[in-house]
Amino acid sequence: MVKVKTFTSSLKIFHVHNELMELDKTVNDFLQQNNIKKVVSVCDSTTNTDGGTMGIIRVLTYEE
């Protein structure tokens, strides 16, 4: 069965690299803790309210 899980992170100026590394760690921890063997896709999208980047949404599609 294919499932979808979303992860979010805020992005602050001058801290984006660290925030993206933390998001990667969160997703990898989820994959390990749930013994996910097959990832179908990973997609990132930014969110904003006034034209500036305010956050990121990572959508993970996987099979158990």
N, C-alpha and C positions, 0 to 999 in steps of 0.2 A: 504494500500500500504506500502510495506517495503522500508525504506530509510536508507542510510548510511551517516554518518558524521564523519570526522576525526578531531582530535585535536593533536597538536604537542607541545612539550616543550623541551628546551635544558636542559641538565643536567650538572651541574658544581660540581666538587669535593667539598665535605663538605657542599653542599647545596641541595642535592638530596631529602631529606625528605621534605623540604619546597617547592621545585618545584613540587613534586608529590602531596602534599596537595593542591597547587594552581591549578594543572591540575584537580584534583578531584572536586574542587570548580567550575571550568569553565564548566565541563561536567554537574554537578548538576544544575548550573544556566541555562544552555541550556535546560535541561529537564523541569525545572520549567517554564521558559519563553515561551516555545513552547507547554506547556500542554501535554507533552508526557506521555501516560498512560502505554505503553507496550514496554519494552526493550527486544529485541530478544537476543542480545549478546554484550559483551564488550571484546575487545582483545587489549593487549598491545604488542608492538614490539619495540626493541631498534634499533638504527641506529648507525653506526660508519664508520670511514674512515680509521683508522689505527689499528684496533683491540681493541681500547678503546671505552667505551660507550660515545656517544656524544649527544644523544637525545632519545626521546621516542615519538612514534606515538600511539595514542589510537583511535581505530576504534569502533564506536558505531553503532549498527544496531537496528532500532526501527520501530515501527508502529505508525502512527498518528491516 
